[in-house]
């Protein structure tokens, strides 16, 4: 085919596609308008990963604070501190917060144990907060796993 004929054929196909509606639009031409009207009538809520409501700021602060404490601690706990950090990272994802950092530092054992105990206290307060909701409950499973890893890490000397 010559280039001019290809251009003419493409123009004709494009014109036909625009001029004739798709089968779904032919059956119900006002479907999109109704959907847009329904969306406009709802109150505005920012969209999130687990629904329309934002996460509880206290939950976000607790998970972030515990993660930062574990990040500062020594990494000599046979992998249990790192596993706790991974669980907190997953809880952060549920709450809409990205937590990064491997925290490979060389703290004294006593200082490092104290940081782990502080993180444990923060997470236990999160556990006892009595908050509810889908995000809180999903994050809670990761928090409980992190607490288990911290308990194991603190038994290692």
C-alpha positions as CSV (number, residue, x, y, z in Angstrom):
1,X,0.0,0.0,0.0
2,X,1.1,3.5,-0.7
3,X,1.6,5.9,2.2
4,X,-1.2,8.2,1.0
5,X,-3.7,5.3,1.0
6,X,-2.6,4.2,4.5
7,X,-3.2,7.8,5.8
8,X,-6.6,7.9,4.2
9,X,-7.5,4.5,5.5
10,X,-6.4,5.5,9.1
11,X,-8.4,8.7,8.9
12,X,-11.6,6.8,7.8
13,X,-11.2,4.2,10.6
14,X,-10.7,7.0,13.1
15,X,-13.8,8.9,11.9
16,X,-15.9,5.7,12.1
17,X,-14.7,4.9,15.6
18,X,-15.5,8.4,16.8
19,X,-18.9,8.7,15.0
20,X,-20.3,5.4,16.2
21,X,-20.5,4.7,20.0
22,X,-19.3,1.5,21.5
23,X,-21.9,-1.2,22.4
24,X,-21.9,-0.3,26.1
25,X,-22.5,3.4,25.3
26,X,-25.2,2.5,22.8
27,X,-27.1,0.6,25.5
28,X,-26.8,3.3,28.1
29,X,-25.5,6.6,26.9
30,X,-26.0,8.3,30.3
31,X,-24.1,5.8,32.4
32,X,-21.0,7.8,32.8
33,X,-23.0,11.0,33.6
34,X,-24.9,9.1,36.4
35,X,-21.6,7.7,37.8
36,X,-20.1,11.2,37.9
37,X,-23.1,12.6,39.5
38,X,-23.0,10.0,42.2
39,X,-19.4,10.6,42.9
40,X,-20.0,14.4,43.1
41,X,-22.8,13.9,45.7
42,X,-20.5,12.0,48.1
43,X,-18.6,14.0,50.8
44,X,-14.9,14.3,49.9
45,X,-12.6,11.9,51.6
46,X,-8.9,11.5,50.6
47,X,-8.3,8.0,49.1
48,X,-5.9,5.7,50.9
49,X,-4.6,2.2,50.5
50,X,-7.2,0.6,52.9
51,X,-10.2,2.8,52.4
52,X,-11.1,6.4,52.2
53,X,-10.2,7.4,55.8
54,X,-6.7,8.5,56.7
55,X,-4.8,6.5,59.4
56,X,-4.9,7.5,63.0
57,X,-2.0,9.9,63.6
58,X,-1.2,8.3,67.0
59,X,-0.8,4.9,65.3
60,X,1.5,6.4,62.7
61,X,3.6,8.1,65.3
62,X,3.9,5.0,67.4
63,X,5.0,2.8,64.5
64,X,7.5,5.4,63.2
65,X,9.0,6.1,66.7
66,X,9.5,2.3,67.4
67,X,11.0,1.8,64.0
68,X,13.5,4.7,64.5
69,X,14.4,3.3,67.9
70,X,15.2,-0.1,66.5
71,X,17.1,1.5,63.6
72,X,19.5,3.1,66.2
73,X,20.0,-0.2,68.1
74,X,22.9,-2.6,67.4
75,X,22.1,-5.3,64.9
76,X,23.5,-8.2,67.0
77,X,20.3,-10.0,68.0
78,X,20.5,-13.0,65.6
79,X,18.2,-11.3,63.1
80,X,15.3,-10.7,65.5
81,X,15.7,-7.0,65.6
82,X,15.7,-6.9,61.8
83,X,12.6,-9.1,61.7
84,X,10.8,-6.7,64.1
85,X,11.8,-3.9,61.8
86,X,10.3,-5.7,58.8
87,X,7.0,-6.2,60.7
88,X,7.0,-2.5,61.6
89,X,7.7,-1.7,57.9
90,X,4.6,-3.8,57.0
91,X,2.5,-2.0,59.6
92,X,3.7,1.3,58.3
93,X,2.5,0.3,54.8
94,X,-0.9,-0.5,56.2
95,X,-1.0,2.9,57.9
96,X,0.3,4.7,54.7
97,X,3.8,5.4,55.9
98,X,7.0,4.3,54.2
99,X,9.7,3.3,56.7
100,X,13.2,2.9,55.4
101,X,16.6,2.2,56.8
102,X,18.5,-0.9,57.9
103,X,20.0,0.6,61.0
104,X,23.3,-1.2,61.0
105,X,25.1,0.6,63.9
106,X,27.4,-0.4,66.6
107,X,25.9,0.5,69.9
108,X,27.0,-0.9,73.3
109,X,24.9,-3.9,74.3
110,X,23.3,-2.0,77.3
111,X,22.4,1.0,75.2
112,X,21.0,-1.2,72.4
113,X,18.9,-3.2,74.9
114,X,17.5,0.0,76.3
115,X,16.5,1.1,72.8
116,X,14.8,-2.2,72.2
117,X,12.9,-1.8,75.5
118,X,11.8,1.7,74.6
119,X,10.5,0.4,71.3
120,X,8.8,-2.4,73.1
121,X,7.1,0.1,75.4
122,X,5.9,2.3,72.5
123,X,4.4,-0.8,70.7
124,X,2.7,-2.0,73.9
125,X,1.0,1.4,74.3
126,X,-0.1,1.0,70.7
127,X,-1.4,-2.4,71.6
128,X,-3.3,-1.1,74.6
129,X,-4.6,2.1,73.0
130,X,-8.1,0.6,72.4
131,X,-8.4,2.1,69.0
132,X,-10.2,0.2,66.3
133,X,-10.7,0.2,62.6
134,X,-9.6,-1.8,59.6
135,X,-6.2,-0.2,59.3
136,X,-5.5,-0.3,63.1
137,X,-6.5,-4.0,63.2
138,X,-4.4,-4.9,60.2
139,X,-1.4,-3.0,61.6
140,X,-2.0,-4.7,65.0
141,X,-1.1,-8.1,63.6
142,X,2.2,-6.8,62.4
143,X,2.8,-5.0,65.7
144,X,2.1,-8.2,67.7
145,X,4.6,-10.0,65.5
146,X,7.2,-7.3,66.1
147,X,6.6,-7.5,69.8
148,X,7.3,-11.2,69.7
149,X,10.5,-10.6,67.8
150,X,11.6,-8.0,70.4
151,X,10.9,-10.3,73.3
152,X,13.1,-13.0,71.6
153,X,15.8,-10.4,70.8
154,X,15.9,-9.2,74.4
155,X,16.6,-12.7,75.7
156,X,19.7,-12.9,73.5
157,X,22.9,-11.7,75.3
